[in-house]
Amino acid sequence: MNLKKYLVRALHRLQKGPGYTYKELLVWYCDNTNTHGPKRIIKEGPKKKLIWFFLTLLFASLVFWQWGILINTYLSYNVTSSLSIGFKTMKFPAVTICNANPFKYSEVKPLLKELDRLIEAALERILQPTPGNSTENMSLPLDLELWNQIPLVLIDEHDKDNPIILDIFETNQTAVDNETAMDSRANKKYKLAVKLCSHQGSENCTYRNFSSAAQAVTEWYILQSTSILSKVPLHERIRMGYQAEDMILACLYGAEPCNYKNFTQIYHPDHGNCYIFNWGMDEEALNSSNPGAEFGLKLILDISQQDYIPYLSSAAGARLMLHQQKSFPFLKDQGIYAMAGTETSIGVLVDELERMGYPYSDCTVNGSDVPVRNLYSQYNTSYSIQACLRSCFQTHMVEICGCGHYMFPLPEGVNYCNNEDNPGWAYCYSSLRSSIKQRQICIDSCKETCNDTQYKMTISMADWPSEASEDWIFHILSYERDMSTNVTLDRNGIIKLNIYFQEYNYRTISESAATTIVWLLSSLGGQFGFWMGGSVLCLIEFGEIIIDSLWITIINVISWCKGLKQRRARARFPDSPPTVSELVEAHTNLGFQPEPVGAVPGAPALPPEPGTPPPNYDSLRVQPLDTLGPESDAD
């Protein structure tokens, strides 16, 4: 069947009479659609027809404009937060306790001996406004090579446009510089800064200024001690820290006694040995039987404040944190201090956060879709954004500085930074830490967890023990710790902790989609019905006219192609083809006789026998001209 005829019949079956031109189709649609407006365009007079045309066009534009706004709102994937309150038996949180001082000074003193002598001599020079009062000449020679790796300097602020930088232990300064330094210290016109260079002796240096000399001394001591301790093996650092049996004097969970063996030990670079209760790594997490102080965790700790490192730990107390089971405790960010000589009560309320995942928020379930390698996975802990940020920073530190920072876990095959092997590590670390670009890269790479549990704490404190009871309490605790009949504990080293659920009510803050597909469809239909009086069926009618228009377009294209082919054929053969009579006449003039039907082409013609009737030319088959041989053409 001819393709055009098939398409025309198919179009007729689909349209049932709308016509075969665009105009006929448009008129048919306006006359039969259920949408208000188009009917009035074809049925009203010329003036009203024009008015209705503009009204229809205006309201159709408003519909599409509103649809665009609604679709854009839906694709923005906004969320709404809802708060619900529940009541159930809850798991007791994991409790991490550390000493504010990471190492016992008696154990680590041999490693920090030269460092302590340097800072003591530097403080003498800083605090003596006039020469001649210093006692440093009476002591042993100082290790200035250790000092010159990361020196402290004085910055004279008499002339802010041209500040004078003076090294505290510089020996080749002129008398004028020394006099200026003395005057500056006497008049308090100087600032203490840490000088950081890309390598020793380099002019590529930066100065970290501090408003107080106490801050500068602490920062300098941390950088220097970090370099020294990074070379100490892990088992030695654990040995130099506070042991569980010495730190945890008493433990009671609800009505059940416990001791230091119920705690899991981990090494934390900021706080040394830390101990976690109810971490849930080896055993099931404990449930709290009832809310209230009597059903929580009670601890008595000894922080041994007399054995603190003087220039490293300026705060005294215990650092503690409540967190989920199997999560790593980041005490520097989320921990709190418990003060010595007090009983600290911590009432806990639980907030559960439930975030929606992609595309509503960029959160992760377990960190598997985060491009940063989690260096804290060696502890078998769950993913957290704090672990991701620190892992990202350590990765950049290794790539840029060639070594890892002591405060973060190391990737495989990398060593910690120190002054001997990496002379410019402090300069590189300071530059990286203050780099906004590097910080933003890590923020963009890491994701929040979709589900999180937060513990809100209400803290109250009281002096403990009281003056009336401290004598017998210290006697008993001293005897239980080291079997001593003498009092070896005092108020400056003892802390009592009470950690408990205030109530079993917990709050769940959950996210839900602000716009759903049902909201989108109802909003689209509402706008279409309000401005055009239409419905879904009207949209189907509009789709029908589009299909009919495509059919008409296909038919027109086929007709155009066929007409083009015929025009090309006429251009190639401009004359009309010869008729049968013209061909017979041509053959007769050339001396050829038409061959009867059934004759063998090319056989010699025999003379007719006597009495044979004349041939019937109506049954003759005319041989085409193109079958004539070259000999006939020659004749």
Salt bridges, closest charged atoms under 4 A:
ASP31 OD1 - LYS43 NZ 3.66
GLU44 OE2 - ARG40 NE 2.76
GLU107 OE1 - ARG239 NH1 2.92
GLU114 OE1 - ARG117 NH1 3.12
GLU136 OE2 - ARG125 NH2 2.92
ASP156 OD1 - HIS158 ND1 2.74
GLU157 OE2 - LYS191 NZ 3.52
GLU219 OE2 - ARG208 NH1 2.79
GLU219 OE2 - ARG433 NH2 3.65
GLU236 OE2 - HIS235 NE2 3.96
GLU236 OE1 - ARG239 NH2 2.94
ASP246 OD2 - LYS104 NZ 3.69
ASP270 OD2 - HIS268 ND1 3.92
ASP270 OD1 - LYS332 NZ 3.83
ASP302 OD2 - ARG481 NH1 2.20
ASP333 OD2 - ARG390 NH2 1.93
ASP351 OD2 - ARG507 NH2 2.68
GLU352 OE2 - LYS88 NZ 3.69
ASP362 OD1 - LYS447 NZ 3.46
ASP369 OD2 - LYS447 NZ 3.34
GLU420 OE1 - LYS231 NZ 2.90
GLU470 OE1 - ARG491 NH2 2.88
ASP471 OD1 - HIS475 ND1 3.48
ASP482 OD2 - ARG481 NH2 3.77
GLU595 OE1 - ARG621 NH2 3.78
